[in-house]
Amino acid sequence: MELVNFNHNAQKNIDQLYPTGAFLTAGVIDDANTMTIGWGTIGIAWSKKTMVVMVTHSRFTHQLIEKYKEFTVTFPYEDMKEELMIVGTKSGRDHDKYELAKLSLDQGQAISTPHIDCHGMTLECKVIFKNEVSKEYLDSAIYDKRYAKSQDFHTVYYGEIITSYIHDKN
Ligand SMILES: Cc1cc2nc3c(=O)[nH]c(=O)nc-3n(C[C@H](O)[C@H](O)[C@H](O)COP(=O)(O)O)c2cc1C
């Protein structure tokens, strides 16, 4: 494990995030869940290093972020398209996704939430702010395309990046 700055490999990580995806893990060992995210922002808010993620209310992961108020984001540095597709299409509410995708978790460094055990870079984040996407303030074309039918809005979580590192699979 090598500690790196939060913006290390930023371009590579953003290229991985969209459109292929990164792993978002919430909860604690034995009560954890991982889903795929494609939308997110790495930057600065309130002078703090932050990762902003957008999680739809219907996701099982949403419940766990609400419960534990922290999360990890792991950008894989090996080909994990299949694993990302599995955890990005099945819900942890009905499936053991770690079993299905043959993935395992590794304990974090600074927070209780673990991260996906792979070759990649992980950001450990504590939620410092959240807001709800609402029709009132949203561009109407985005509302029509993303939410008009489902009414399944995203919560936007601002995670302060507590530590960040590159790791290999155990
Ligand atoms: C490439 C990709 C990107 C995704 N990005 C997001 C995202 O940014 N936010 C979100 O809420 N869901 C996103 N999803 C959908 C969730 O990963 C998916 O609904 C997942 O099954 C939720 O799992 P859960 O119910 O176990 O939390 C994405 C899926 C894929 C395949």
The ligand as an SDF file (V2000), in Angstrom:
LIG
                    3D

 31 33  0  0  0  0  0  0  0  0999 V2000
  -21.3350    1.9350  -15.2460 C   0  0  0  0  0  0  0  0  0  0  0  0
  -22.3930    2.1720  -14.1710 C   0  0  0  0  0  0  0  0  0  0  0  0
  -22.4180    3.3870  -13.5130 C   0  0  0  0  0  0  0  0  0  0  0  0
  -23.3690    3.6270  -12.5110 C   0  0  0  0  0  0  0  0  0  0  0  0
  -23.3870    4.8300  -11.8600 N   0  0  0  0  0  0  0  0  0  0  0  0
  -24.2710    5.0610  -10.8600 C   0  0  0  0  0  0  0  0  0  0  0  0
  -24.2050    6.2770  -10.0970 C   0  0  0  0  0  0  0  0  0  0  0  0
  -23.3190    7.1530  -10.2800 O   0  0  0  0  0  0  0  0  0  0  0  0
  -25.1720    6.4590   -9.1220 N   0  0  0  0  0  0  0  0  0  0  0  0
  -26.1410    5.5330   -8.8720 C   0  0  0  0  0  0  0  0  0  0  0  0
  -26.9850    5.7430   -7.9840 O   0  0  0  0  0  0  0  0  0  0  0  0
  -26.1910    4.3540   -9.5630 N   0  0  0  0  0  0  0  0  0  0  0  0
  -25.2650    4.0910  -10.5180 C   0  0  0  0  0  0  0  0  0  0  0  0
  -25.2670    2.8910  -11.1830 N   0  0  0  0  0  0  0  0  0  0  0  0
  -26.2890    1.8810  -10.8380 C   0  0  0  0  0  0  0  0  0  0  0  0
  -25.9640    1.1030   -9.5520 C   0  0  0  0  0  0  0  0  0  0  0  0
  -24.5920    0.6760   -9.5190 O   0  0  0  0  0  0  0  0  0  0  0  0
  -26.8710   -0.1440   -9.5040 C   0  0  0  0  0  0  0  0  0  0  0  0
  -28.2200    0.2740   -9.4480 O   0  0  0  0  0  0  0  0  0  0  0  0
  -26.5650   -1.0900   -8.3710 C   0  0  0  0  0  0  0  0  0  0  0  0
  -27.1930   -2.3190   -8.6650 O   0  0  0  0  0  0  0  0  0  0  0  0
  -27.0150   -0.6090   -7.0110 C   0  0  0  0  0  0  0  0  0  0  0  0
  -26.6860   -1.5850   -6.0700 O   0  0  0  0  0  0  0  0  0  0  0  0
  -27.2290   -1.6270   -4.5860 P   0  0  0  0  0  0  0  0  0  0  0  0
  -28.7400   -1.6690   -4.6300 O   0  0  0  0  0  0  0  0  0  0  0  0
  -26.6220   -2.8940   -4.0460 O   0  0  0  0  0  0  0  0  0  0  0  0
  -26.7140   -0.4040   -3.8920 O   0  0  0  0  0  0  0  0  0  0  0  0
  -24.3240    2.6260  -12.1800 C   0  0  0  0  0  0  0  0  0  0  0  0
  -24.2660    1.3790  -12.8380 C   0  0  0  0  0  0  0  0  0  0  0  0
  -23.3150    1.1500  -13.8130 C   0  0  0  0  0  0  0  0  0  0  0  0
  -23.2880   -0.1940  -14.5050 C   0  0  0  0  0  0  0  0  0  0  0  0
  1  2  1  0
  2  3  1  0
  2 30  2  0
  3  4  2  0
  4  5  1  0
  4 28  1  0
  5  6  2  0
  6  7  1  0
  6 13  1  0
  7  8  2  0
  7  9  1  0
  9 10  1  0
 10 11  2  0
 10 12  1  0
 12 13  2  0
 13 14  1  0
 14 15  1  0
 14 28  1  0
 15 16  1  0
 16 17  1  0
 16 18  1  0
 18 19  1  0
 18 20  1  0
 20 21  1  0
 20 22  1  0
 22 23  1  0
 23 24  1  0
 24 25  2  0
 24 26  1  0
 24 27  1  0
 28 29  2  0
 29 30  1  0
 30 31  1  0
M  END
$$$$
